[in-house]
Amino acid sequence: MPVKVSVVKCNSYAQNEVDNAVKKAIELIGGIDIKNGSEVLLKPNVLGNNKPGEYITTHPSLLDAVCRLLKEFS
């Protein structure tokens, strides 16, 4: 199966901008094919007790955007 990748520029971690970038990235790969009620595991990069501005771990706004997007399938 070929792997699909999309890259979308996001100029800040403002939640509305991240939400829009995540939605666009998902649209560019053809959407998400998850059945209603499925369980999904999100694995963010968490390397230590670092603040979001240190850019070492997955930013909370990205996790929030993905979680809310996935909730649409539940």
CHARMM internal coordinates of N, CA and C (Angstrom, degrees):
IC EDIT
DIST 1 N 1 CA 1.4425
DIST 1 CA 1 C 1.5278
ANGL 1 N 1 CA 1 C 108.63
DIST 1 C 2 N 1.3198
ANGL 1 CA 1 C 2 N 117.95
DIHE 1 N 1 CA 1 C 2 N 128.89
DIST 2 N 2 CA 1.4651
ANGL 1 C 2 N 2 CA 119.97
DIHE 1 CA 1 C 2 N 2 CA 178.33
DIST 2 CA 2 C 1.5301
ANGL 2 N 2 CA 2 C 110.85
DIHE 1 C 2 N 2 CA 2 C -69.69
DIST 2 C 3 N 1.3110
ANGL 2 CA 2 C 3 N 115.69
DIHE 2 N 2 CA 2 C 3 N 146.62
DIST 3 N 3 CA 1.4610
ANGL 2 C 3 N 3 CA 121.93
DIHE 2 CA 2 C 3 N 3 CA 179.31
DIST 3 CA 3 C 1.5197
ANGL 3 N 3 CA 3 C 108.55
DIHE 2 C 3 N 3 CA 3 C -93.39
DIST 3 C 4 N 1.3186
ANGL 3 CA 3 C 4 N 116.40
DIHE 3 N 3 CA 3 C 4 N 135.55
DIST 4 N 4 CA 1.4568
ANGL 3 C 4 N 4 CA 121.06
DIHE 3 CA 3 C 4 N 4 CA 178.12
DIST 4 CA 4 C 1.5220
ANGL 4 N 4 CA 4 C 108.86
DIHE 3 C 4 N 4 CA 4 C -107.16
DIST 4 C 5 N 1.3191
ANGL 4 CA 4 C 5 N 115.20
DIHE 4 N 4 CA 4 C 5 N 136.32
DIST 5 N 5 CA 1.4617
ANGL 4 C 5 N 5 CA 121.78
DIHE 4 CA 4 C 5 N 5 CA 179.95
DIST 5 CA 5 C 1.5138
ANGL 5 N 5 CA 5 C 107.97
DIHE 4 C 5 N 5 CA 5 C -133.29
DIST 5 C 6 N 1.3257
ANGL 5 CA 5 C 6 N 116.33
DIHE 5 N 5 CA 5 C 6 N 140.75
DIST 6 N 6 CA 1.4586
ANGL 5 C 6 N 6 CA 119.72
DIHE 5 CA 5 C 6 N 6 CA 172.99
DIST 6 CA 6 C 1.5233
ANGL 6 N 6 CA 6 C 108.34
DIHE 5 C 6 N 6 CA 6 C -132.38
DIST 6 C 7 N 1.3130
ANGL 6 CA 6 C 7 N 115.17
DIHE 6 N 6 CA 6 C 7 N 149.05
DIST 7 N 7 CA 1.4552
ANGL 6 C 7 N 7 CA 121.54
DIHE 6 CA 6 C 7 N 7 CA 178.05
DIST 7 CA 7 C 1.5264
ANGL 7 N 7 CA 7 C 107.40
DIHE 6 C 7 N 7 CA 7 C -127.85
DIST 7 C 8 N 1.3187
ANGL 7 CA 7 C 8 N 115.21
DIHE 7 N 7 CA 7 C 8 N 125.78
DIST 8 N 8 CA 1.4596
ANGL 7 C 8 N 8 CA 120.60
DIHE 7 CA 7 C 8 N 8 CA -179.44
DIST 8 CA 8 C 1.5207
ANGL 8 N 8 CA 8 C 108.18
DIHE 7 C 8 N 8 CA 8 C -128.22
DIST 8 C 9 N 1.3057
ANGL 8 CA 8 C 9 N 116.78
DIHE 8 N 8 CA 8 C 9 N 128.04
DIST 9 N 9 CA 1.4626
ANGL 8 C 9 N 9 CA 121.02
DIHE 8 CA 8 C 9 N 9 CA 179.24
DIST 9 CA 9 C 1.5256
ANGL 9 N 9 CA 9 C 110.11
DIHE 8 C 9 N 9 CA 9 C -74.38
DIST 9 C 10 N 1.3164
ANGL 9 CA 9 C 10 N 114.35
DIHE 9 N 9 CA 9 C 10 N 136.78
DIST 10 N 10 CA 1.4629
ANGL 9 C 10 N 10 CA 121.08
DIHE 9 CA 9 C 10 N 10 CA 177.06
DIST 10 CA 10 C 1.5272
ANGL 10 N 10 CA 10 C 105.75
DIHE 9 C 10 N 10 CA 10 C -133.15
DIST 10 C 11 N 1.3131
ANGL 10 CA 10 C 11 N 117.06
DIHE 10 N 10 CA 10 C 11 N 121.76
DIST 11 N 11 CA 1.4594
ANGL 10 C 11 N 11 CA 121.13
DIHE 10 CA 10 C 11 N 11 CA -172.78
DIST 11 CA 11 C 1.5161
ANGL 11 N 11 CA 11 C 115.55
DIHE 10 C 11 N 11 CA 11 C -81.02
DIST 11 C 12 N 1.3226
ANGL 11 CA 11 C 12 N 118.26
DIHE 11 N 11 CA 11 C 12 N -12.12
DIST 12 N 12 CA 1.4600
ANGL 11 C 12 N 12 CA 120.34
DIHE 11 CA 11 C 12 N 12 CA 179.35
DIST 12 CA 12 C 1.5253
ANGL 12 N 12 CA 12 C 109.06
DIHE 11 C 12 N 12 CA 12 C -156.62
DIST 12 C 13 N 1.3203
ANGL 12 CA 12 C 13 N 114.55
DIHE 12 N 12 CA 12 C 13 N 173.31
DIST 13 N 13 CA 1.4601
ANGL 12 C 13 N 13 CA 119.98
DIHE 12 CA 12 C 13 N 13 CA 175.96
DIST 13 CA 13 C 1.5214
ANGL 13 N 13 CA 13 C 111.56
DIHE 12 C 13 N 13 CA 13 C -96.67
DIST 13 C 14 N 1.3213
ANGL 13 CA 13 C 14 N 117.46
DIHE 13 N 13 CA 13 C 14 N 17.38
DIST 14 N 14 CA 1.4632
ANGL 13 C 14 N 14 CA 120.34
DIHE 13 CA 13 C 14 N 14 CA 173.48
DIST 14 CA 14 C 1.5248
ANGL 14 N 14 CA 14 C 107.56
DIHE 13 C 14 N 14 CA 14 C -59.62
DIST 14 C 15 N 1.3184
ANGL 14 CA 14 C 15 N 116.47
DIHE 14 N 14 CA 14 C 15 N 132.76
DIST 15 N 15 CA 1.4611
ANGL 14 C 15 N 15 CA 120.28
DIHE 14 CA 14 C 15 N 15 CA -170.37
DIST 15 CA 15 C 1.5207
ANGL 15 N 15 CA 15 C 113.33
DIHE 14 C 15 N 15 CA 15 C -56.02
DIST 15 C 16 N 1.3252
ANGL 15 CA 15 C 16 N 117.66
DIHE 15 N 15 CA 15 C 16 N -41.88
DIST 16 N 16 CA 1.4742
ANGL 15 C 16 N 16 CA 118.74
DIHE 15 CA 15 C 16 N 16 CA -178.95
DIST 16 CA 16 C 1.5279
ANGL 16 N 16 CA 16 C 111.76
DIHE 15 C 16 N 16 CA 16 C -65.46
DIST 16 C 17 N 1.3456
ANGL 16 CA 16 C 17 N 117.52
DIHE 16 N 16 CA 16 C 17 N -35.81
DIST 17 N 17 CA 1.4673
ANGL 16 C 17 N 17 CA 119.85
DIHE 16 CA 16 C 17 N 17 CA 177.93
DIST 17 CA 17 C 1.5245
ANGL 17 N 17 CA 17 C 111.56
DIHE 16 C 17 N 17 CA 17 C -69.46
DIST 17 C 18 N 1.3216
ANGL 17 CA 17 C 18 N 116.67
DIHE 17 N 17 CA 17 C 18 N -40.14
DIST 18 N 18 CA 1.4634
ANGL 17 C 18 N 18 CA 120.45
DIHE 17 CA 17 C 18 N 18 CA 178.34
DIST 18 CA 18 C 1.5235
ANGL 18 N 18 CA 18 C 109.70
DIHE 17 C 18 N 18 CA 18 C -66.61
DIST 18 C 19 N 1.3298
ANGL 18 CA 18 C 19 N 117.25
DIHE 18 N 18 CA 18 C 19 N -43.23
DIST 19 N 19 CA 1.4706
ANGL 18 C 19 N 19 CA 120.96
DIHE 18 CA 18 C 19 N 19 CA 177.47
DIST 19 CA 19 C 1.5240
ANGL 19 N 19 CA 19 C 110.70
DIHE 18 C 19 N 19 CA 19 C -55.44
DIST 19 C 20 N 1.3272
ANGL 19 CA 19 C 20 N 116.44
DIHE 19 N 19 CA 19 C 20 N -47.75
DIST 20 N 20 CA 1.4688
ANGL 19 C 20 N 20 CA 120.61
DIHE 19 CA 19 C 20 N 20 CA -178.59
DIST 20 CA 20 C 1.5214
ANGL 20 N 20 CA 20 C 111.52
DIHE 19 C 20 N 20 CA 20 C -65.21
DIST 20 C 21 N 1.3318
ANGL 20 CA 20 C 21 N 117.48
DIHE 20 N 20 CA 20 C 21 N -40.26
DIST 21 N 21 CA 1.4638
ANGL 20 C 21 N 21 CA 120.88
DIHE 20 CA 20 C 21 N 21 CA 179.98
DIST 21 CA 21 C 1.5269
ANGL 21 N 21 CA 21 C 111.06
DIHE 20 C 21 N 21 CA 21 C -66.13
DIST 21 C 22 N 1.3224
ANGL 21 CA 21 C 22 N 117.24
DIHE 21 N 21 CA 21 C 22 N -41.47
DIST 22 N 22 CA 1.4685
ANGL 21 C 22 N 22 CA 120.59
DIHE 21 CA 21 C 22 N 22 CA 179.38
DIST 22 CA 22 C 1.5272
ANGL 22 N 22 CA 22 C 110.04
DIHE 21 C 22 N 22 CA 22 C -65.13
DIST 22 C 23 N 1.3214
ANGL 22 CA 22 C 23 N 116.71
DIHE 22 N 22 CA 22 C 23 N -45.07
DIST 23 N 23 CA 1.4724
ANGL 22 C 23 N 23 CA 119.66
DIHE 22 CA 22 C 23 N 23 CA 178.58
DIST 23 CA 23 C 1.5238
ANGL 23 N 23 CA 23 C 111.24
DIHE 22 C 23 N 23 CA 23 C -59.99
DIST 23 C 24 N 1.3332
ANGL 23 CA 23 C 24 N 116.80
DIHE 23 N 23 CA 23 C 24 N -42.99
DIST 24 N 24 CA 1.4641
ANGL 23 C 24 N 24 CA 120.29
DIHE 23 CA 23 C 24 N 24 CA 179.89
DIST 24 CA 24 C 1.5264
ANGL 24 N 24 CA 24 C 110.79
DIHE 23 C 24 N 24 CA 24 C -64.95
DIST 24 C 25 N 1.3263
ANGL 24 CA 24 C 25 N 117.05
DIHE 24 N 24 CA 24 C 25 N -42.26
DIST 25 N 25 CA 1.4681
ANGL 24 C 25 N 25 CA 121.03
DIHE 24 CA 24 C 25 N 25 CA 179.44
DIST 25 CA 25 C 1.5265
ANGL 25 N 25 CA 25 C 110.96
DIHE 24 C 25 N 25 CA 25 C -61.25
DIST 25 C 26 N 1.3142
ANGL 25 CA 25 C 26 N 116.72
DIHE 25 N 25 CA 25 C 26 N -41.46
DIST 26 N 26 CA 1.4715
ANGL 25 C 26 N 26 CA 120.74
DIHE 25 CA 25 C 26 N 26 CA 178.65
DIST 26 CA 26 C 1.5250
ANGL 26 N 26 CA 26 C 110.35
DIHE 25 C 26 N 26 CA 26 C -66.54
DIST 26 C 27 N 1.3244
ANGL 26 CA 26 C 27 N 116.66
DIHE 26 N 26 CA 26 C 27 N -41.87
DIST 27 N 27 CA 1.4702
ANGL 26 C 27 N 27 CA 120.28
DIHE 26 CA 26 C 27 N 27 CA 178.20
DIST 27 CA 27 C 1.5243
ANGL 27 N 27 CA 27 C 111.15
DIHE 26 C 27 N 27 CA 27 C -60.92
DIST 27 C 28 N 1.3347
ANGL 27 CA 27 C 28 N 117.04
DIHE 27 N 27 CA 27 C 28 N -40.02
DIST 28 N 28 CA 1.4686
ANGL 27 C 28 N 28 CA 120.59
DIHE 27 CA 27 C 28 N 28 CA -177.77
DIST 28 CA 28 C 1.5240
ANGL 28 N 28 CA 28 C 113.41
DIHE 27 C 28 N 28 CA 28 C -64.77
DIST 28 C 29 N 1.3163
ANGL 28 CA 28 C 29 N 117.94
DIHE 28 N 28 CA 28 C 29 N -23.99
DIST 29 N 29 CA 1.4685
ANGL 28 C 29 N 29 CA 119.92
DIHE 28 CA 28 C 29 N 29 CA 177.49
DIST 29 CA 29 C 1.5292
ANGL 29 N 29 CA 29 C 111.86
DIHE 28 C 29 N 29 CA 29 C -97.72
DIST 29 C 30 N 1.3258
ANGL 29 CA 29 C 30 N 115.83
DIHE 29 N 29 CA 29 C 30 N 7.73
DIST 30 N 30 CA 1.4541
ANGL 29 C 30 N 30 CA 119.09
DIHE 29 CA 29 C 30 N 30 CA 175.65
DIST 30 CA 30 C 1.5115
ANGL 30 N 30 CA 30 C 114.90
DIHE 29 C 30 N 30 CA 30 C 95.98
DIST 30 C 31 N 1.3215
ANGL 30 CA 30 C 31 N 117.45
DIHE 30 N 30 CA 30 C 31 N 13.61
DIST 31 N 31 CA 1.4599
ANGL 30 C 31 N 31 CA 120.88
DIHE 30 CA 30 C 31 N 31 CA 177.87
DIST 31 CA 31 C 1.5184
ANGL 31 N 31 CA 31 C 112.43
DIHE 30 C 31 N 31 CA 31 C 89.57
DIST 31 C 32 N 1.3295
ANGL 31 CA 31 C 32 N 114.14
DIHE 31 N 31 CA 31 C 32 N -173.64
DIST 32 N 32 CA 1.4636
ANGL 31 C 32 N 32 CA 121.67
DIHE 31 CA 31 C 32 N 32 CA -179.78
DIST 32 CA 32 C 1.5168
ANGL 32 N 32 CA 32 C 107.72
DIHE 31 C 32 N 32 CA 32 C -114.28
DIST 32 C 33 N 1.3067
ANGL 32 CA 32 C 33 N 116.16
DIHE 32 N 32 CA 32 C 33 N 132.85
DIST 33 N 33 CA 1.4616
ANGL 32 C 33 N 33 CA 121.19
DIHE 32 CA 32 C 33 N 33 CA 178.89
DIST 33 CA 33 C 1.5265
ANGL 33 N 33 CA 33 C 108.73
DIHE 32 C 33 N 33 CA 33 C -107.77
DIST 33 C 34 N 1.3265
ANGL 33 CA 33 C 34 N 115.50
DIHE 33 N 33 CA 33 C 34 N 82.92
DIST 34 N 34 CA 1.4640
ANGL 33 C 34 N 34 CA 121.51
DIHE 33 CA 33 C 34 N 34 CA 179.40
DIST 34 CA 34 C 1.5147
ANGL 34 N 34 CA 34 C 107.52
DIHE 33 C 34 N 34 CA 34 C -123.37
DIST 34 C 35 N 1.3108
ANGL 34 CA 34 C 35 N 116.06
DIHE 34 N 34 CA 34 C 35 N 132.03
DIST 35 N 35 CA 1.4553
ANGL 34 C 35 N 35 CA 120.03
DIHE 34 CA 34 C 35 N 35 CA 178.76
DIST 35 CA 35 C 1.5219
ANGL 35 N 35 CA 35 C 110.05
DIHE 34 C 35 N 35 CA 35 C -77.63
DIST 35 C 36 N 1.3214
ANGL 35 CA 35 C 36 N 116.05
DIHE 35 N 35 CA 35 C 36 N 145.95
DIST 36 N 36 CA 1.4508
ANGL 35 C 36 N 36 CA 122.58
DIHE 35 CA 35 C 36 N 36 CA 178.28
DIST 36 CA 36 C 1.5295
ANGL 36 N 36 CA 36 C 110.22
DIHE 35 C 36 N 36 CA 36 C -53.69
DIST 36 C 37 N 1.3239
ANGL 36 CA 36 C 37 N 116.84
DIHE 36 N 36 CA 36 C 37 N 129.99
DIST 37 N 37 CA 1.4555
ANGL 36 C 37 N 37 CA 121.42
DIHE 36 CA 36 C 37 N 37 CA 178.08
DIST 37 CA 37 C 1.5199
ANGL 37 N 37 CA 37 C 114.62
DIHE 36 C 37 N 37 CA 37 C 88.12
DIST 37 C 38 N 1.3185
ANGL 37 CA 37 C 38 N 118.08
DIHE 37 N 37 CA 37 C 38 N -1.21
DIST 38 N 38 CA 1.4675
ANGL 37 C 38 N 38 CA 120.80
DIHE 37 CA 37 C 38 N 38 CA 179.44
DIST 38 CA 38 C 1.5245
ANGL 38 N 38 CA 38 C 110.17
DIHE 37 C 38 N 38 CA 38 C -67.81
DIST 38 C 39 N 1.3298
ANGL 38 CA 38 C 39 N 115.58
DIHE 38 N 38 CA 38 C 39 N 153.99
DIST 39 N 39 CA 1.4530
ANGL 38 C 39 N 39 CA 120.87
DIHE 38 CA 38 C 39 N 39 CA 174.23
DIST 39 CA 39 C 1.5274
ANGL 39 N 39 CA 39 C 108.40
DIHE 38 C 39 N 39 CA 39 C -96.11
DIST 39 C 40 N 1.3175
ANGL 39 CA 39 C 40 N 115.97
DIHE 39 N 39 CA 39 C 40 N 137.49
DIST 40 N 40 CA 1.4557
ANGL 39 C 40 N 40 CA 121.90
DIHE 39 CA 39 C 40 N 40 CA -178.39
DIST 40 CA 40 C 1.5193
ANGL 40 N 40 CA 40 C 108.11
DIHE 39 C 40 N 40 CA 40 C -129.79
DIST 40 C 41 N 1.3147
ANGL 40 CA 40 C 41 N 116.48
DIHE 40 N 40 CA 40 C 41 N 135.17
DIST 41 N 41 CA 1.4538
ANGL 40 C 41 N 41 CA 121.67
DIHE 40 CA 40 C 41 N 41 CA 176.92
DIST 41 CA 41 C 1.5265
ANGL 41 N 41 CA 41 C 108.76
DIHE 40 C 41 N 41 CA 41 C -105.55
DIST 41 C 42 N 1.3274
ANGL 41 CA 41 C 42 N 116.32
DIHE 41 N 41 CA 41 C 42 N 125.15
DIST 42 N 42 CA 1.4587
ANGL 41 C 42 N 42 CA 121.28
DIHE 41 CA 41 C 42 N 42 CA 173.77
DIST 42 CA 42 C 1.5147
ANGL 42 N 42 CA 42 C 107.55
DIHE 41 C 42 N 42 CA 42 C -101.35
DIST 42 C 43 N 1.3238
ANGL 42 CA 42 C 43 N 116.39
DIHE 42 N 42 CA 42 C 43 N 131.09
DIST 43 N 43 CA 1.4522
ANGL 42 C 43 N 43 CA 120.70
DIHE 42 CA 42 C 43 N 43 CA -179.15
DIST 43 CA 43 C 1.5243
ANGL 43 N 43 CA 43 C 109.11
DIHE 42 C 43 N 43 CA 43 C -120.24
DIST 43 C 44 N 1.3386
ANGL 43 CA 43 C 44 N 115.95
DIHE 43 N 43 CA 43 C 44 N 90.16
DIST 44 N 44 CA 1.4610
ANGL 43 C 44 N 44 CA 118.52
DIHE 43 CA 43 C 44 N 44 CA 177.55
DIST 44 CA 44 C 1.5257
ANGL 44 N 44 CA 44 C 110.81
DIHE 43 C 44 N 44 CA 44 C -75.46
DIST 44 C 45 N 1.3151
ANGL 44 CA 44 C 45 N 116.70
DIHE 44 N 44 CA 44 C 45 N 157.61
DIST 45 N 45 CA 1.4615
ANGL 44 C 45 N 45 CA 120.66
DIHE 44 CA 44 C 45 N 45 CA 173.91
DIST 45 CA 45 C 1.5203
ANGL 45 N 45 CA 45 C 107.91
DIHE 44 C 45 N 45 CA 45 C -79.56
DIST 45 C 46 N 1.3152
ANGL 45 CA 45 C 46 N 116.47
DIHE 45 N 45 CA 45 C 46 N 113.50
DIST 46 N 46 CA 1.4557
ANGL 45 C 46 N 46 CA 122.44
DIHE 45 CA 45 C 46 N 46 CA 178.00
DIST 46 CA 46 C 1.5150
ANGL 46 N 46 CA 46 C 106.77
DIHE 45 C 46 N 46 CA 46 C -127.17
DIST 46 C 47 N 1.3222
ANGL 46 CA 46 C 47 N 116.08
DIHE 46 N 46 CA 46 C 47 N 102.53
DIST 47 N 47 CA 1.4510
ANGL 46 C 47 N 47 CA 120.63
DIHE 46 CA 46 C 47 N 47 CA -174.67
DIST 47 CA 47 C 1.5205
ANGL 47 N 47 CA 47 C 113.14
DIHE 46 C 47 N 47 CA 47 C -99.70
DIST 47 C 48 N 1.3058
ANGL 47 CA 47 C 48 N 117.02
DIHE 47 N 47 CA 47 C 48 N -14.73
DIST 48 N 48 CA 1.4539
ANGL 47 C 48 N 48 CA 119.76
DIHE 47 CA 47 C 48 N 48 CA -178.84
DIST 48 CA 48 C 1.5122
ANGL 48 N 48 CA 48 C 109.98
DIHE 47 C 48 N 48 CA 48 C 175.27
DIST 48 C 49 N 1.2989
ANGL 48 CA 48 C 49 N 115.19
DIHE 48 N 48 CA 48 C 49 N -169.99
DIST 49 N 49 CA 1.4642
ANGL 48 C 49 N 49 CA 121.57
DIHE 48 CA 48 C 49 N 49 CA -179.61
DIST 49 CA 49 C 1.5255
ANGL 49 N 49 CA 49 C 108.88
DIHE 48 C 49 N 49 CA 49 C -85.97
DIST 49 C 50 N 1.3267
ANGL 49 CA 49 C 50 N 115.67
DIHE 49 N 49 CA 49 C 50 N 68.21
DIST 50 N 50 CA 1.4527
ANGL 49 C 50 N 50 CA 121.25
DIHE 49 CA 49 C 50 N 50 CA -176.70
DIST 50 CA 50 C 1.5178
ANGL 50 N 50 CA 50 C 110.52
DIHE 49 C 50 N 50 CA 50 C -106.47
DIST 50 C 51 N 1.3175
ANGL 50 CA 50 C 51 N 116.12
DIHE 50 N 50 CA 50 C 51 N 147.56
DIST 51 N 51 CA 1.4612
ANGL 50 C 51 N 51 CA 121.74
DIHE 50 CA 50 C 51 N 51 CA 176.69
DIST 51 CA 51 C 1.5298
ANGL 51 N 51 CA 51 C 109.00
DIHE 50 C 51 N 51 CA 51 C -77.25
DIST 51 C 52 N 1.3568
ANGL 51 CA 51 C 52 N 117.34
DIHE 51 N 51 CA 51 C 52 N 150.84
DIST 52 N 52 CA 1.4680
ANGL 51 C 52 N 52 CA 119.67
DIHE 51 CA 51 C 52 N 52 CA -179.82
DIST 52 CA 52 C 1.5213
ANGL 52 N 52 CA 52 C 113.50
DIHE 51 C 52 N 52 CA 52 C -54.16
DIST 52 C 53 N 1.3214
ANGL 52 CA 52 C 53 N 118.60
DIHE 52 N 52 CA 52 C 53 N -35.15
DIST 53 N 53 CA 1.4547
ANGL 52 C 53 N 53 CA 122.00
DIHE 52 CA 52 C 53 N 53 CA -178.10
DIST 53 CA 53 C 1.5178
ANGL 53 N 53 CA 53 C 114.28
DIHE 52 C 53 N 53 CA 53 C -70.39
DIST 53 C 54 N 1.3303
ANGL 53 CA 53 C 54 N 117.46
DIHE 53 N 53 CA 53 C 54 N -8.57
DIST 54 N 54 CA 1.4582
ANGL 53 C 54 N 54 CA 120.76
DIHE 53 CA 53 C 54 N 54 CA 177.77
DIST 54 CA 54 C 1.5340
ANGL 54 N 54 CA 54 C 111.52
DIHE 53 C 54 N 54 CA 54 C -83.92
DIST 54 C 55 N 1.3195
ANGL 54 CA 54 C 55 N 117.58
DIHE 54 N 54 CA 54 C 55 N -9.96
DIST 55 N 55 CA 1.4692
ANGL 54 C 55 N 55 CA 124.28
DIHE 54 CA 54 C 55 N 55 CA 175.41
DIST 55 CA 55 C 1.5276
ANGL 55 N 55 CA 55 C 113.07
DIHE 54 C 55 N 55 CA 55 C 55.75
DIST 55 C 56 N 1.3283
ANGL 55 CA 55 C 56 N 115.82
DIHE 55 N 55 CA 55 C 56 N 39.77
DIST 56 N 56 CA 1.4600
ANGL 55 C 56 N 56 CA 121.15
DIHE 55 CA 55 C 56 N 56 CA 178.68
DIST 56 CA 56 C 1.5236
ANGL 56 N 56 CA 56 C 110.71
DIHE 55 C 56 N 56 CA 56 C -107.45
DIST 56 C 57 N 1.3200
ANGL 56 CA 56 C 57 N 116.45
DIHE 56 N 56 CA 56 C 57 N -31.22
DIST 57 N 57 CA 1.4583
ANGL 56 C 57 N 57 CA 121.53
DIHE 56 CA 56 C 57 N 57 CA -179.52
DIST 57 CA 57 C 1.5290
ANGL 57 N 57 CA 57 C 109.64
DIHE 56 C 57 N 57 CA 57 C -114.50
DIST 57 C 58 N 1.3192
ANGL 57 CA 57 C 58 N 116.33
DIHE 57 N 57 CA 57 C 58 N 168.06
DIST 58 N 58 CA 1.4651
ANGL 57 C 58 N 58 CA 120.79
DIHE 57 CA 57 C 58 N 58 CA 176.84
DIST 58 CA 58 C 1.5260
ANGL 58 N 58 CA 58 C 108.67
DIHE 57 C 58 N 58 CA 58 C -62.85
DIST 58 C 59 N 1.3105
ANGL 58 CA 58 C 59 N 117.08
DIHE 58 N 58 CA 58 C 59 N 129.66
DIST 59 N 59 CA 1.4631
ANGL 58 C 59 N 59 CA 121.02
DIHE 58 CA 58 C 59 N 59 CA -177.56
DIST 59 CA 59 C 1.5294
ANGL 59 N 59 CA 59 C 110.36
DIHE 58 C 59 N 59 CA 59 C -67.30
DIST 59 C 60 N 1.3343
ANGL 59 CA 59 C 60 N 117.80
DIHE 59 N 59 CA 59 C 60 N 136.94
DIST 60 N 60 CA 1.4705
ANGL 59 C 60 N 60 CA 121.27
DIHE 59 CA 59 C 60 N 60 CA -179.52
DIST 60 CA 60 C 1.5243
ANGL 60 N 60 CA 60 C 113.92
DIHE 59 C 60 N 60 CA 60 C -56.04
DIST 60 C 61 N 1.3279
ANGL 60 CA 60 C 61 N 118.68
DIHE 60 N 60 CA 60 C 61 N -32.78
DIST 61 N 61 CA 1.4645
ANGL 60 C 61 N 61 CA 119.75
DIHE 60 CA 60 C 61 N 61 CA -179.68
DIST 61 CA 61 C 1.5271
ANGL 61 N 61 CA 61 C 111.54
DIHE 60 C 61 N 61 CA 61 C -66.46
DIST 61 C 62 N 1.3242
ANGL 61 CA 61 C 62 N 117.23
DIHE 61 N 61 CA 61 C 62 N -30.79
DIST 62 N 62 CA 1.4572
ANGL 61 C 62 N 62 CA 120.70
DIHE 61 CA 61 C 62 N 62 CA 176.62
DIST 62 CA 62 C 1.5300
ANGL 62 N 62 CA 62 C 110.28
DIHE 61 C 62 N 62 CA 62 C -69.97
DIST 62 C 63 N 1.3159
ANGL 62 CA 62 C 63 N 116.42
DIHE 62 N 62 CA 62 C 63 N -44.78
DIST 63 N 63 CA 1.4718
ANGL 62 C 63 N 63 CA 119.98
DIHE 62 CA 62 C 63 N 63 CA 177.33
DIST 63 CA 63 C 1.5217
ANGL 63 N 63 CA 63 C 110.67
DIHE 62 C 63 N 63 CA 63 C -61.34
DIST 63 C 64 N 1.3252
ANGL 63 CA 63 C 64 N 116.42
DIHE 63 N 63 CA 63 C 64 N -41.66
DIST 64 N 64 CA 1.4639
ANGL 63 C 64 N 64 CA 120.42
DIHE 63 CA 63 C 64 N 64 CA 179.63
DIST 64 CA 64 C 1.5234
ANGL 64 N 64 CA 64 C 110.67
DIHE 63 C 64 N 64 CA 64 C -61.61
DIST 64 C 65 N 1.3229
ANGL 64 CA 64 C 65 N 116.45
DIHE 64 N 64 CA 64 C 65 N -44.50
DIST 65 N 65 CA 1.4726
ANGL 64 C 65 N 65 CA 120.64
DIHE 64 CA 64 C 65 N 65 CA -179.43
DIST 65 CA 65 C 1.5297
ANGL 65 N 65 CA 65 C 111.10
DIHE 64 C 65 N 65 CA 65 C -62.39
DIST 65 C 66 N 1.3171
ANGL 65 CA 65 C 66 N 117.03
DIHE 65 N 65 CA 65 C 66 N -44.60
DIST 66 N 66 CA 1.4673
ANGL 65 C 66 N 66 CA 120.78
DIHE 65 CA 65 C 66 N 66 CA -178.83
DIST 66 CA 66 C 1.5289
ANGL 66 N 66 CA 66 C 110.13
DIHE 65 C 66 N 66 CA 66 C -67.52
DIST 66 C 67 N 1.3238
ANGL 66 CA 66 C 67 N 117.31
DIHE 66 N 66 CA 66 C 67 N -42.76
DIST 67 N 67 CA 1.4742
ANGL 66 C 67 N 67 CA 120.10
DIHE 66 CA 66 C 67 N 67 CA 179.49
DIST 67 CA 67 C 1.5226
ANGL 67 N 67 CA 67 C 111.54
DIHE 66 C 67 N 67 CA 67 C -60.41
DIST 67 C 68 N 1.3380
ANGL 67 CA 67 C 68 N 116.62
DIHE 67 N 67 CA 67 C 68 N -45.92
DIST 68 N 68 CA 1.4625
ANGL 67 C 68 N 68 CA 118.68
DIHE 67 CA 67 C 68 N 68 CA -179.65
DIST 68 CA 68 C 1.5190
ANGL 68 N 68 CA 68 C 111.83
DIHE 67 C 68 N 68 CA 68 C -66.20
DIST 68 C 69 N 1.3191
ANGL 68 CA 68 C 69 N 117.12
DIHE 68 N 68 CA 68 C 69 N -35.83
DIST 69 N 69 CA 1.4575
ANGL 68 C 69 N 69 CA 120.69
DIHE 68 CA 68 C 69 N 69 CA 177.04
DIST 69 CA 69 C 1.5221
ANGL 69 N 69 CA 69 C 110.76
DIHE 68 C 69 N 69 CA 69 C -64.07
DIST 69 C 70 N 1.3251
ANGL 69 CA 69 C 70 N 116.51
DIHE 69 N 69 CA 69 C 70 N -43.98
DIST 70 N 70 CA 1.4618
ANGL 69 C 70 N 70 CA 120.61
DIHE 69 CA 69 C 70 N 70 CA -179.74
DIST 70 CA 70 C 1.5269
ANGL 70 N 70 CA 70 C 112.58
DIHE 69 C 70 N 70 CA 70 C -68.42
DIST 70 C 71 N 1.3252
ANGL 70 CA 70 C 71 N 117.69
DIHE 70 N 70 CA 70 C 71 N -30.24
DIST 71 N 71 CA 1.4686
ANGL 70 C 71 N 71 CA 120.97
DIHE 70 CA 70 C 71 N 71 CA 178.44
DIST 71 CA 71 C 1.5144
ANGL 71 N 71 CA 71 C 112.12
DIHE 70 C 71 N 71 CA 71 C -62.57
DIST 71 C 72 N 1.3196
ANGL 71 CA 71 C 72 N 117.12
DIHE 71 N 71 CA 71 C 72 N -23.07
DIST 72 N 72 CA 1.4649
ANGL 71 C 72 N 72 CA 120.58
DIHE 71 CA 71 C 72 N 72 CA 178.13
DIST 72 CA 72 C 1.5338
ANGL 72 N 72 CA 72 C 110.74
DIHE 71 C 72 N 72 CA 72 C -63.26
DIST 72 C 73 N 1.3304
ANGL 72 CA 72 C 73 N 117.55
DIHE 72 N 72 CA 72 C 73 N -20.26
DIST 73 N 73 CA 1.4583
ANGL 72 C 73 N 73 CA 121.58
DIHE 72 CA 72 C 73 N 73 CA -178.89
DIST 73 CA 73 C 1.5221
ANGL 73 N 73 CA 73 C 112.40
DIHE 72 C 73 N 73 CA 73 C -91.30
DIST 73 C 74 N 1.3318
ANGL 73 CA 73 C 74 N 118.21
DIHE 73 N 73 CA 73 C 74 N -6.27
DIST 74 N 74 CA 1.4787
ANGL 73 C 74 N 74 CA 119.42
DIHE 73 CA 73 C 74 N 74 CA -176.21
DIST 74 CA 74 C 1.5119
ANGL 74 N 74 CA 74 C 111.85
DIHE 73 C 74 N 74 CA 74 C -91.78
END
COOR INIT
IC SEED 1 N 1 CA 1 C
IC BUILD
